[in-house]
Amino acid sequence: MSTFADAWKAAWDTETTGIDPANDRIVTAAFIVRAPGMDDRSFTYLINPGVPIPPATTEVHGITDAKAQAEGSDPKATLEEIAGHLAAAISRGMPVVAFNQSFDWSILHYELQRHGLPTMAELVGPGPLPLVDPHVIDKEFYRGVRGSGQRKLKPTADRYGVALNDWHEAKADALAALLIAEAQFARYPQLDRYEPQELFAAQQKWRADQQAGLQKWFRTKATPEQGGDPNKTIDGSWPLIPAQRSETS
């Protein structure tokens, strides 16, 4: 039986104008293909999002309005190319890795819609798809993590012995997600026993349960300073977050 370690696989990441996948825009993106015994092949993109990049977001990924406007590519053509890479990998049955996949999958979906392009669901169907989300897997298998922000990419990478530079650079973050996924499949061999459609369904359930637990915490335990609200609603959809309820955690 083929294992994750010896499979052709892909990873991707986006850096954006903000954290609302339905309304924010992609600024940079990266797509990596890994094949056993071969050098990784990578594609990177800088896009002119057509809207201002908030200064706080620039502080995260380093892309200013001036740089995006001067050097960024046309959104429509670039988004179509990114979707094409994803569709090609999925059509070949390759695992496609992204950390917090529902954010990247959703923002790409709404960007494609915005530019009159076929969405991923139109290109490859709604699923089950060979998507792998190390963020969801970490929450399911590595219990007991405490502390604000400890489920973000870098602390998660630290838990699996993954060390990289240039955090919040799309290529580095895509590679980090790929390396975390490889470490997870090595640490939790039961993951390799899932067929792709089974893992897809499992991640959907895990994500729904995780978000329900987070919602309960916000409603019953979080202080107002932590965002506590008895009416807090957190959507648990995966991989596509509905526009009217889109948010990240």
Buried (B, 14 or more C-beta within 10 A) or exposed (E): EEEBEEBBBBBBBBBBBBBBBBBBBBBBBBBBBBBEEEEBEBBBBBBBBBBEBEEEBBEBBBBBBEBBEEEBBEBBEBBBBBBEBBBBBBEEEBBBBBBBBBBBBBBBBBBBBBBEBBBBBBBBEEBBBBBBBBBBBBBBEBEEEEEEEEBEBBEBBEBBEBEBEEBBBBBBBBBBBBBBBBBBBBBBEEBBEBEBEEBBBBBBEBBBBBBEEBBEBBBEEBEEEEEBEEEBEBBBBBBBBEBEEBBBB
